[in-house]
Structure formats: structure tokens, C-alpha cells
Amino acid sequence: MPHSLLTEIAAYGRFPRTGGPYCRRAAKEGVVSSAWTPIVRRLGRELGRPVRILKVMGLRSDEGADRKKRPAFRTVQANSARVVDEWLPIKDWPADAVKEWHADAPVPYSWTYDSAPGAGDWAGTSRCSCSLCVFRCPSRRAAGSRPAAAACRPVRRSRASTGDSFRSDWRITDLIRHARTCEAPEPGVICRDDGPEFTALQEQVRAALKQRPRKEPQLARRSGRAQCDGCTAHR
């Protein structure tokens, strides 16, 4: 199976941090960029000039300070083989504009944005990302939808042995407790994660934990726990 984010966490000996998101460029944009190489080689010979590529992404300013600073159009790479321009066509769209566009769009949005597939209520996750993403507000729905992933024993053992936290203000155990005790909508979909793929994932994580961390981890050691206020702050 492909190398997973949980395996990366085990290999690094810590969870990702703002400023060091090893789960992003290599696992997302890097996969797309590597697919361009054979196309650039073929077209470059045919055209006799650098190949022009337009990279279009759906990033929006409302999704974070870094994305707000990002220009709507820029050249991100230019050399003798390729010229890559980046375009963010909905950069300044508010969330309501996205929902309005999807009302008549031929492209369906992910079911994770609804309380249940097909509900059309936009009462699910605020962003479609990894189910247990440290870069967004801890989600009761994520832990409720993937209880086995949240309680993955190899990752929890790694956290206990290194002293690291899911986030500086949230431990994995806090998130699980939050999912079980807070009054919030039930998850529309529960992934049991009890098949051969999840078993293979756990073995992959265990193998990574047997190796020394790739670099000395800078652990999150803040002692305070996030307070539950009925899920108004953490949905």
C-alpha cells in the first residue's frame, strides 16, 4: 500500500506542526508535478521550446492566512524545459459562494461536507482534508467517523513514549473523549477500518516505529487541555 500519513508520523517521531507540514507538498502537489515530467519530455521534443503548464487549484483566502497572502496568479517555475503558472480562480470566493455554485454545478462536492451522504445540509466537516488533520480545529465528527484510526494503538504508543501531542493544545485521548462525550450531531458515516487495508496500515506504522526517528523531534509539551464547551468551539 502507499506510504501513509500515519506512517510518516511514526517515522518522524512526532505529529506535524505549522511551518513543518511534511504531509503536504510531497504528498499532494509533488505527486501532480512528477506526473508532468514524461509529458514535458515528449512535448518538449515536439515543440522545440519550453512546455507551458497551467496549474489550477481551488484554494481560497478564507481558508488560512498563508492562502490569503498567495497571489491569484503567479509563475511558480520557469526553466528551459517548462514554464508553470499557478491560477487560483476562486481565491476571493466566500464559502456561501462556493455552496451557491454547487447548487447547479455538474461537479458534486465531497460527502464529508454534509452530515450524511446526500443530505445537502453542509453540516459536516468544514474542510475536506485528512480525517484527523492537526492543521484544522479538532473535529468530533472525524474521531466519531473513524474511531479505529483515532485510537490506532501504534500511533498512540508512539505519542506516549515520546511525550508528543496531537496538537500543542490537544492530545489524541482528548479528541477521543471529546467525540464520545460532547453533545454534537452523530457522524453520518462511520468507517469501521476493520479490513485488510487498515491491518496493513497498522503493520506499516509498527515497522516505522522500530526505526530511529528521521530527526530529533521537537515535541509539543504544553500541559493544558482544551476545554469542552458543548462542541461550539470544536465542531
C-alpha atoms as an extended CHARMM CRD file, in Angstrom:
* protein
*
       235  EXT
         1         1  MET       CA              0.0000000000        0.0000000000        0.0000000000  PROA      1               0.0000000000
         2         2  PRO       CA              1.1600000000        3.6210000000       -0.4940000000  PROA      2               0.0000000000
         3         3  HSD       CA              3.1210000000        5.2910000000        2.2960000000  PROA      3               0.0000000000
         4         4  SER       CA              0.5520000000        6.8310000000        4.6490000000  PROA      4               0.0000000000
         5         5  LEU       CA              0.4120000000        9.9520000000        6.8020000000  PROA      5               0.0000000000
         6         6  LEU       CA              0.2870000000        7.8170000000        9.9550000000  PROA      6               0.0000000000
         7         7  THR       CA              3.4790000000        6.0880000000        8.8160000000  PROA      7               0.0000000000
         8         8  GLU       CA              5.1050000000        9.4870000000        8.2830000000  PROA      8               0.0000000000
         9         9  ILE       CA              4.1030000000       10.4820000000       11.8240000000  PROA      9               0.0000000000
        10        10  ALA       CA              5.6880000000        7.3130000000       13.2120000000  PROA      10              0.0000000000
        11        11  ALA       CA              8.8470000000        7.8010000000       11.1200000000  PROA      11              0.0000000000
        12        12  TYR       CA              9.2860000000       11.4110000000       12.2600000000  PROA      12              0.0000000000
        13        13  GLY       CA              8.5260000000       10.5710000000       15.9000000000  PROA      13              0.0000000000
        14        14  ARG       CA              6.0310000000       13.4230000000       16.2200000000  PROA      14              0.0000000000
        15        15  PHE       CA              2.8950000000       14.9170000000       14.7290000000  PROA      15              0.0000000000
        16        16  PRO       CA              3.1330000000       17.6590000000       12.0570000000  PROA      16              0.0000000000
        17        17  ARG       CA              3.4530000000       21.3070000000       13.0750000000  PROA      17              0.0000000000
        18        18  THR       CA              2.6430000000       24.6220000000       11.4660000000  PROA      18              0.0000000000
        19        19  GLY       CA              5.7400000000       25.5160000000        9.4540000000  PROA      19              0.0000000000
        20        20  GLY       CA              6.7080000000       21.8690000000        9.0330000000  PROA      20              0.0000000000
        21        21  PRO       CA              3.8020000000       20.1850000000        7.2390000000  PROA      21              0.0000000000
        22        22  TYR       CA              5.5300000000       17.1150000000        5.8300000000  PROA      22              0.0000000000
        23        23  CYS       CA              2.1330000000       15.7770000000        4.7640000000  PROA      23              0.0000000000
        24        24  ARG       CA              1.5180000000       18.4860000000        2.1710000000  PROA      24              0.0000000000
        25        25  ARG       CA              3.7300000000       19.3060000000       -0.7930000000  PROA      25              0.0000000000
        26        26  ALA       CA              5.3470000000       15.8840000000       -1.2490000000  PROA      26              0.0000000000
        27        27  ALA       CA              2.0760000000       14.0200000000       -0.8150000000  PROA      27              0.0000000000
        28        28  LYS       CA             -0.1410000000       16.3790000000       -2.8220000000  PROA      28              0.0000000000
        29        29  GLU       CA              1.3750000000       18.9050000000       -5.2310000000  PROA      29              0.0000000000
        30        30  GLY       CA              4.5090000000       16.7900000000       -5.6090000000  PROA      30              0.0000000000
        31        31  VAL       CA              2.5030000000       13.8360000000       -6.9140000000  PROA      31              0.0000000000
        32        32  VAL       CA              0.9660000000       16.0250000000       -9.6250000000  PROA      32              0.0000000000
        33        33  SER       CA              4.2660000000       17.6700000000      -10.5490000000  PROA      33              0.0000000000
        34        34  SER       CA              6.0060000000       14.3190000000      -11.0060000000  PROA      34              0.0000000000
        35        35  ALA       CA              3.2970000000       13.2870000000      -13.4880000000  PROA      35              0.0000000000
        36        36  TRP       CA              4.2310000000       16.2430000000      -15.7080000000  PROA      36              0.0000000000
        37        37  THR       CA              7.7880000000       15.0430000000      -16.3430000000  PROA      37              0.0000000000
        38        38  PRO       CA              7.0970000000       12.4420000000      -19.0880000000  PROA      38              0.0000000000
        39        39  ILE       CA              4.6340000000       14.8380000000      -20.7550000000  PROA      39              0.0000000000
        40        40  VAL       CA              7.1830000000       17.6700000000      -20.7230000000  PROA      40              0.0000000000
        41        41  ARG       CA              9.8630000000       15.4270000000      -22.2230000000  PROA      41              0.0000000000
        42        42  ARG       CA              7.6070000000       14.3030000000      -25.0670000000  PROA      42              0.0000000000
        43        43  LEU       CA              6.1030000000       17.7120000000      -25.8760000000  PROA      43              0.0000000000
        44        44  GLY       CA              9.4330000000       19.4890000000      -25.4770000000  PROA      44              0.0000000000
        45        45  ARG       CA             10.9180000000       17.4210000000      -28.3060000000  PROA      45              0.0000000000
        46        46  GLU       CA              7.8640000000       18.0550000000      -30.4690000000  PROA      46              0.0000000000
        47        47  LEU       CA              7.5870000000       21.7910000000      -29.8120000000  PROA      47              0.0000000000
        48        48  GLY       CA             11.2480000000       22.7180000000      -29.5780000000  PROA      48              0.0000000000
        49        49  ARG       CA             10.5350000000       25.1600000000      -26.7450000000  PROA      49              0.0000000000
        50        50  PRO       CA              9.6190000000       25.0940000000      -23.0410000000  PROA      50              0.0000000000
        51        51  VAL       CA              6.2440000000       23.4800000000      -22.3520000000  PROA      51              0.0000000000
        52        52  ARG       CA              3.7120000000       25.8170000000      -20.7120000000  PROA      52              0.0000000000
        53        53  ILE       CA              1.6380000000       24.3380000000      -17.8890000000  PROA      53              0.0000000000
        54        54  LEU       CA             -1.2760000000       25.9850000000      -16.0850000000  PROA      54              0.0000000000
        55        55  LYS       CA             -1.7800000000       24.6240000000      -12.5690000000  PROA      55              0.0000000000
        56        56  VAL       CA             -5.3050000000       25.3930000000      -11.3390000000  PROA      56              0.0000000000
        57        57  MET       CA             -6.1700000000       24.9460000000       -7.6630000000  PROA      57              0.0000000000
        58        58  GLY       CA             -9.2520000000       25.6700000000       -5.5670000000  PROA      58              0.0000000000
        59        59  LEU       CA             -7.5130000000       27.4470000000       -2.6790000000  PROA      59              0.0000000000
        60        60  ARG       CA             -9.4260000000       30.3080000000       -1.0290000000  PROA      60              0.0000000000
        61        61  SER       CA             -8.3270000000       33.2490000000        1.1170000000  PROA      61              0.0000000000
        62        62  ASP       CA            -10.8090000000       32.3280000000        3.8650000000  PROA      62              0.0000000000
        63        63  GLU       CA             -9.0290000000       29.0080000000        4.4210000000  PROA      63              0.0000000000
        64        64  GLY       CA             -5.9910000000       30.4630000000        6.1450000000  PROA      64              0.0000000000
        65        65  ALA       CA             -3.5490000000       33.3430000000        6.4530000000  PROA      65              0.0000000000
        66        66  ASP       CA             -0.9950000000       31.7370000000        4.1160000000  PROA      66              0.0000000000
        67        67  ARG       CA             -3.5970000000       31.2040000000        1.4080000000  PROA      67              0.0000000000
        68        68  LYS       CA             -4.8100000000       34.7790000000        1.7750000000  PROA      68              0.0000000000
        69        69  LYS       CA             -1.2880000000       36.0400000000        1.0040000000  PROA      69              0.0000000000
        70        70  ARG       CA             -0.9560000000       33.8220000000       -2.0500000000  PROA      70              0.0000000000
        71        71  PRO       CA             -1.4930000000       35.7340000000       -5.3230000000  PROA      71              0.0000000000
        72        72  ALA       CA             -4.3380000000       34.6440000000       -7.5860000000  PROA      72              0.0000000000
        73        73  PHE       CA             -1.8960000000       34.2110000000      -10.4740000000  PROA      73              0.0000000000
        74        74  ARG       CA              1.8570000000       33.7000000000      -10.4680000000  PROA      74              0.0000000000
        75        75  THR       CA              4.6460000000       31.8670000000      -12.2700000000  PROA      75              0.0000000000
        76        76  VAL       CA              5.9690000000       29.1690000000       -9.9590000000  PROA      76              0.0000000000
        77        77  GLN       CA              8.6070000000       27.6050000000      -12.2220000000  PROA      77              0.0000000000
        78        78  ALA       CA             10.4300000000       28.6820000000      -15.3720000000  PROA      78              0.0000000000
        79        79  ASN       CA             13.3640000000       26.8900000000      -16.9850000000  PROA      79              0.0000000000
        80        80  SER       CA             14.4680000000       25.5780000000      -20.3670000000  PROA      80              0.0000000000
        81        81  ALA       CA             12.0450000000       22.6360000000      -20.1370000000  PROA      81              0.0000000000
        82        82  ARG       CA              8.8520000000       24.0970000000      -18.6760000000  PROA      82              0.0000000000
        83        83  VAL       CA              7.0480000000       27.2390000000      -17.5640000000  PROA      83              0.0000000000
        84        84  VAL       CA              4.4630000000       26.5630000000      -14.8490000000  PROA      84              0.0000000000
        85        85  ASP       CA              1.8450000000       29.1780000000      -13.9740000000  PROA      85              0.0000000000
        86        86  GLU       CA             -0.4480000000       28.8290000000      -10.9610000000  PROA      86              0.0000000000
        87        87  TRP       CA             -4.0300000000       30.1360000000      -11.0480000000  PROA      87              0.0000000000
        88        88  LEU       CA             -6.4690000000       30.2860000000       -8.1230000000  PROA      88              0.0000000000
        89        89  PRO       CA             -9.7980000000       31.1400000000       -9.7980000000  PROA      89              0.0000000000
        90        90  ILE       CA            -11.9210000000       31.1330000000       -6.6090000000  PROA      90              0.0000000000
        91        91  LYS       CA             -9.3490000000       32.7000000000       -4.2940000000  PROA      91              0.0000000000
        92        92  ASP       CA            -11.6700000000       35.5090000000       -3.1650000000  PROA      92              0.0000000000
        93        93  TRP       CA            -14.8850000000       33.4730000000       -3.0530000000  PROA      93              0.0000000000
        94        94  PRO       CA            -16.5950000000       33.2340000000        0.3740000000  PROA      94              0.0000000000
        95        95  ALA       CA            -17.9340000000       29.8480000000        1.4820000000  PROA      95              0.0000000000
        96        96  ASP       CA            -21.5150000000       30.8480000000        0.6060000000  PROA      96              0.0000000000
        97        97  ALA       CA            -20.4750000000       31.4970000000       -2.9960000000  PROA      97              0.0000000000
        98        98  VAL       CA            -18.9930000000       28.0100000000       -3.2190000000  PROA      98              0.0000000000
        99        99  LYS       CA            -22.2180000000       26.4770000000       -1.8920000000  PROA      99              0.0000000000
       100       100  GLU       CA            -24.3020000000       28.5450000000       -4.3210000000  PROA      100             0.0000000000
       101       101  TRP       CA            -22.1460000000       27.4300000000       -7.2690000000  PROA      101             0.0000000000
       102       102  HSD       CA            -22.5080000000       23.7860000000       -6.2680000000  PROA      102             0.0000000000
       103       103  ALA       CA            -26.3050000000       24.0780000000       -6.2580000000  PROA      103             0.0000000000
       104       104  ASP       CA            -26.3170000000       23.8960000000      -10.0670000000  PROA      104             0.0000000000
       105       105  ALA       CA            -22.8050000000       22.6250000000      -10.7820000000  PROA      105             0.0000000000
       106       106  PRO       CA            -22.2510000000       19.3980000000      -12.7150000000  PROA      106             0.0000000000
       107       107  VAL       CA            -19.4090000000       18.5600000000      -10.3090000000  PROA      107             0.0000000000
       108       108  PRO       CA            -20.5530000000       17.0620000000       -6.9740000000  PROA      108             0.0000000000
       109       109  TYR       CA            -18.8740000000       18.0780000000       -3.7610000000  PROA      109             0.0000000000
       110       110  SER       CA            -17.4820000000       15.5560000000       -1.2810000000  PROA      110             0.0000000000
       111       111  TRP       CA            -19.9910000000       13.8770000000        1.0360000000  PROA      111             0.0000000000
       112       112  THR       CA            -17.8430000000       14.8390000000        4.0360000000  PROA      112             0.0000000000
       113       113  TYR       CA            -19.2500000000       18.3850000000        3.8820000000  PROA      113             0.0000000000
       114       114  ASP       CA            -22.7320000000       17.0230000000        4.7300000000  PROA      114             0.0000000000
       115       115  SER       CA            -23.9180000000       15.3620000000        7.9300000000  PROA      115             0.0000000000
       116       116  ALA       CA            -24.5460000000       12.2650000000        5.7940000000  PROA      116             0.0000000000
       117       117  PRO       CA            -24.0420000000       11.4950000000        2.0780000000  PROA      117             0.0000000000
       118       118  GLY       CA            -26.6740000000       13.2500000000        0.0140000000  PROA      118             0.0000000000
       119       119  ALA       CA            -28.1020000000       15.3000000000        2.8830000000  PROA      119             0.0000000000
       120       120  GLY       CA            -27.2660000000       18.6090000000        1.1920000000  PROA      120             0.0000000000
       121       121  ASP       CA            -27.1240000000       20.3830000000        4.5450000000  PROA      121             0.0000000000
       122       122  TRP       CA            -23.4130000000       21.3340000000        4.6260000000  PROA      122             0.0000000000
       123       123  ALA       CA            -23.3880000000       20.2870000000        8.2890000000  PROA      123             0.0000000000
       124       124  GLY       CA            -20.3400000000       18.0440000000        8.0840000000  PROA      124             0.0000000000
       125       125  THR       CA            -16.6520000000       18.9040000000        8.0990000000  PROA      125             0.0000000000
       126       126  SER       CA            -15.6150000000       22.4800000000        7.3880000000  PROA      126             0.0000000000
       127       127  ARG       CA            -12.7660000000       21.3250000000        5.1350000000  PROA      127             0.0000000000
       128       128  CYS       CA            -12.2430000000       18.1060000000        3.2200000000  PROA      128             0.0000000000
       129       129  SER       CA             -8.7960000000       17.0140000000        4.3880000000  PROA      129             0.0000000000
       130       130  CYS       CA             -7.2610000000       14.1030000000        6.2680000000  PROA      130             0.0000000000
       131       131  SER       CA             -9.8640000000       12.8810000000        8.7400000000  PROA      131             0.0000000000
       132       132  LEU       CA             -7.5990000000       13.6160000000       11.7150000000  PROA      132             0.0000000000
       133       133  CYS       CA             -5.7640000000       16.7030000000       10.4830000000  PROA      133             0.0000000000
       134       134  VAL       CA             -3.7240000000       18.6830000000       13.0380000000  PROA      134             0.0000000000
       135       135  PHE       CA             -3.9610000000       21.8530000000       10.9600000000  PROA      135             0.0000000000
       136       136  ARG       CA             -7.6840000000       22.3450000000       11.4700000000  PROA      136             0.0000000000
       137       137  CYS       CA             -9.8210000000       22.6090000000       14.5850000000  PROA      137             0.0000000000
       138       138  PRO       CA            -10.0610000000       19.1370000000       16.1750000000  PROA      138             0.0000000000
       139       139  SER       CA            -13.2410000000       17.5700000000       14.8590000000  PROA      139             0.0000000000
       140       140  ARG       CA            -15.5690000000       15.4750000000       16.9350000000  PROA      140             0.0000000000
       141       141  ARG       CA            -17.0530000000       14.2230000000       13.6840000000  PROA      141             0.0000000000
       142       142  ALA       CA            -13.6740000000       12.9970000000       12.4200000000  PROA      142             0.0000000000
       143       143  ALA       CA            -12.9850000000       10.9520000000       15.5340000000  PROA      143             0.0000000000
       144       144  GLY       CA            -16.5670000000        9.7040000000       15.5230000000  PROA      144             0.0000000000
       145       145  SER       CA            -16.4320000000        8.7140000000       11.8590000000  PROA      145             0.0000000000
       146       146  ARG       CA            -13.0750000000        6.9340000000       12.1240000000  PROA      146             0.0000000000
       147       147  PRO       CA            -12.8480000000        5.6250000000       15.7030000000  PROA      147             0.0000000000
       148       148  ALA       CA            -10.3020000000        2.9330000000       14.8200000000  PROA      148             0.0000000000
       149       149  ALA       CA             -7.9680000000        5.4590000000       13.1730000000  PROA      149             0.0000000000
       150       150  ALA       CA             -8.2610000000        7.8480000000       16.1270000000  PROA      150             0.0000000000
       151       151  ALA       CA             -7.4440000000        5.0230000000       18.5260000000  PROA      151             0.0000000000
       152       152  CYS       CA             -4.7180000000        3.4480000000       16.3410000000  PROA      152             0.0000000000
       153       153  ARG       CA             -2.5890000000        1.7500000000       19.0050000000  PROA      153             0.0000000000
       154       154  PRO       CA              0.8110000000        2.0520000000       17.2940000000  PROA      154             0.0000000000
       155       155  VAL       CA              0.4180000000        5.8230000000       16.9260000000  PROA      155             0.0000000000
       156       156  ARG       CA             -0.8910000000        6.2150000000       20.4750000000  PROA      156             0.0000000000
       157       157  ARG       CA              2.0540000000        4.2040000000       21.8100000000  PROA      157             0.0000000000
       158       158  SER       CA              4.3970000000        6.4550000000       19.8480000000  PROA      158             0.0000000000
       159       159  ARG       CA              2.7860000000        9.5430000000       21.3610000000  PROA      159             0.0000000000
       160       160  ALA       CA              3.0270000000        8.0730000000       24.8750000000  PROA      160             0.0000000000
       161       161  SER       CA              6.6740000000        7.0920000000       24.5150000000  PROA      161             0.0000000000
       162       162  THR       CA              7.8800000000       10.3950000000       23.0720000000  PROA      162             0.0000000000
       163       163  GLY       CA              5.7000000000       12.7700000000       25.0660000000  PROA      163             0.0000000000
       164       164  ASP       CA              4.2730000000       14.3850000000       21.9290000000  PROA      164             0.0000000000
       165       165  SER       CA              0.6780000000       15.5520000000       21.4560000000  PROA      165             0.0000000000
       166       166  PHE       CA             -1.6880000000       15.5360000000       18.5260000000  PROA      166             0.0000000000
       167       167  ARG       CA             -1.5020000000       19.3090000000       18.7950000000  PROA      167             0.0000000000
       168       168  SER       CA              0.0720000000       21.5190000000       21.4290000000  PROA      168             0.0000000000
       169       169  ASP       CA             -3.4100000000       22.0570000000       22.9070000000  PROA      169             0.0000000000
       170       170  TRP       CA             -4.9830000000       18.6570000000       22.1440000000  PROA      170             0.0000000000
       171       171  ARG       CA             -3.9410000000       15.0850000000       22.8880000000  PROA      171             0.0000000000
       172       172  ILE       CA             -5.3200000000       12.1610000000       20.9220000000  PROA      172             0.0000000000
       173       173  THR       CA             -7.0090000000       10.9630000000       24.1190000000  PROA      173             0.0000000000
       174       174  ASP       CA             -8.6730000000       14.3920000000       24.4650000000  PROA      174             0.0000000000
       175       175  LEU       CA            -10.0630000000       14.1500000000       20.9490000000  PROA      175             0.0000000000
       176       176  ILE       CA            -11.4420000000       10.6510000000       21.5240000000  PROA      176             0.0000000000
       177       177  ARG       CA            -13.0210000000       11.7290000000       24.8240000000  PROA      177             0.0000000000
       178       178  HSD       CA            -14.4640000000       14.7890000000       23.0940000000  PROA      178             0.0000000000
       179       179  ALA       CA            -16.0140000000       12.5530000000       20.4080000000  PROA      179             0.0000000000
       180       180  ARG       CA            -17.6200000000       10.2630000000       22.9660000000  PROA      180             0.0000000000
       181       181  THR       CA            -18.9580000000       12.7630000000       25.4780000000  PROA      181             0.0000000000
       182       182  CYS       CA            -19.8300000000       16.0510000000       23.7550000000  PROA      182             0.0000000000
       183       183  GLU       CA            -23.3180000000       16.7850000000       22.5360000000  PROA      183             0.0000000000
       184       184  ALA       CA            -22.8560000000       17.1160000000       18.7970000000  PROA      184             0.0000000000
       185       185  PRO       CA            -24.5270000000       15.6350000000       15.6960000000  PROA      185             0.0000000000
       186       186  GLU       CA            -23.8250000000       11.9550000000       15.1620000000  PROA      186             0.0000000000
       187       187  PRO       CA            -21.4220000000       11.2260000000       12.3080000000  PROA      187             0.0000000000
       188       188  GLY       CA            -23.3080000000       10.4700000000        9.1100000000  PROA      188             0.0000000000
       189       189  VAL       CA            -20.8000000000        7.7950000000        8.1190000000  PROA      189             0.0000000000
       190       190  ILE       CA            -18.7280000000        5.5290000000       10.3500000000  PROA      190             0.0000000000
       191       191  CYS       CA            -15.6790000000        3.8860000000        8.7680000000  PROA      191             0.0000000000
       192       192  ARG       CA            -15.0310000000        0.7450000000       10.7810000000  PROA      192             0.0000000000
       193       193  ASP       CA            -11.4820000000        0.4030000000        9.4420000000  PROA      193             0.0000000000
       194       194  ASP       CA            -11.5270000000       -3.3250000000       10.1520000000  PROA      194             0.0000000000
       195       195  GLY       CA            -10.4320000000       -4.6140000000        6.7320000000  PROA      195             0.0000000000
       196       196  PRO       CA             -7.0980000000       -5.7980000000        5.3500000000  PROA      196             0.0000000000
       197       197  GLU       CA             -6.0780000000       -2.2850000000        4.2740000000  PROA      197             0.0000000000
       198       198  PHE       CA             -6.2330000000       -0.9560000000        7.8440000000  PROA      198             0.0000000000
       199       199  THR       CA             -4.4150000000       -4.0270000000        9.1560000000  PROA      199             0.0000000000
       200       200  ALA       CA             -1.6560000000       -3.4040000000        6.6090000000  PROA      200             0.0000000000
       201       201  LEU       CA             -1.5410000000        0.2500000000        7.6900000000  PROA      201             0.0000000000
       202       202  GLN       CA             -1.0390000000       -0.7000000000       11.3300000000  PROA      202             0.0000000000
       203       203  GLU       CA              1.7800000000       -3.0780000000       10.3960000000  PROA      203             0.0000000000
       204       204  GLN       CA              3.3760000000       -0.3210000000        8.3150000000  PROA      204             0.0000000000
       205       205  VAL       CA              3.2290000000        2.0420000000       11.2960000000  PROA      205             0.0000000000
       206       206  ARG       CA              4.6770000000       -0.5950000000       13.6430000000  PROA      206             0.0000000000
       207       207  ALA       CA              7.5960000000       -1.1400000000       11.2660000000  PROA      207             0.0000000000
       208       208  ALA       CA              8.2990000000        2.6140000000       11.1780000000  PROA      208             0.0000000000
       209       209  LEU       CA              8.2130000000        2.8140000000       14.9840000000  PROA      209             0.0000000000
       210       210  LYS       CA             11.0180000000        0.2500000000       15.1880000000  PROA      210             0.0000000000
       211       211  GLN       CA             13.3720000000        2.6600000000       13.4070000000  PROA      211             0.0000000000
       212       212  ARG       CA             15.0370000000        5.7200000000       14.9110000000  PROA      212             0.0000000000
       213       213  PRO       CA             13.1940000000        8.9860000000       14.1620000000  PROA      213             0.0000000000
       214       214  ARG       CA             14.3830000000       10.6990000000       10.9770000000  PROA      214             0.0000000000
       215       215  LYS       CA             15.4710000000       13.6900000000       13.0230000000  PROA      215             0.0000000000
       216       216  GLU       CA             15.3650000000       14.7060000000       16.6620000000  PROA      216             0.0000000000
       217       217  PRO       CA             11.6910000000       15.5880000000       17.1970000000  PROA      217             0.0000000000
       218       218  GLN       CA             10.6980000000       18.8900000000       18.7540000000  PROA      218             0.0000000000
       219       219  LEU       CA              7.8000000000       17.7280000000       20.8610000000  PROA      219             0.0000000000
       220       220  ALA       CA              4.6730000000       19.5940000000       21.8840000000  PROA      220             0.0000000000
       221       221  ARG       CA              4.7370000000       19.7120000000       25.6670000000  PROA      221             0.0000000000
       222       222  ARG       CA              2.0340000000       22.2100000000       26.5830000000  PROA      222             0.0000000000
       223       223  SER       CA              0.3000000000       20.7100000000       29.6000000000  PROA      223             0.0000000000
       224       224  GLY       CA             -3.0930000000       22.3790000000       29.3070000000  PROA      224             0.0000000000
       225       225  ARG       CA             -6.0050000000       20.5120000000       27.8050000000  PROA      225             0.0000000000
       226       226  ALA       CA             -8.6460000000       22.0510000000       25.5980000000  PROA      226             0.0000000000
       227       227  GLN       CA            -11.8690000000       22.6790000000       27.4570000000  PROA      227             0.0000000000
       228       228  CYS       CA            -15.1030000000       21.2620000000       26.1100000000  PROA      228             0.0000000000
       229       229  ASP       CA            -17.9440000000       23.7680000000       25.8970000000  PROA      229             0.0000000000
       230       230  GLY       CA            -20.5510000000       21.5990000000       24.2270000000  PROA      230             0.0000000000
       231       231  CYS       CA            -18.7750000000       21.4710000000       20.8610000000  PROA      231             0.0000000000
       232       232  THR       CA            -19.4790000000       25.0680000000       19.8730000000  PROA      232             0.0000000000
       233       233  ALA       CA            -15.7670000000       25.7550000000       19.5030000000  PROA      233             0.0000000000
       234       234  HSD       CA            -14.5720000000       22.4480000000       18.1350000000  PROA      234             0.0000000000
       235       235  ARG       CA            -17.1110000000       21.2700000000       15.5740000000  PROA      235             0.0000000000
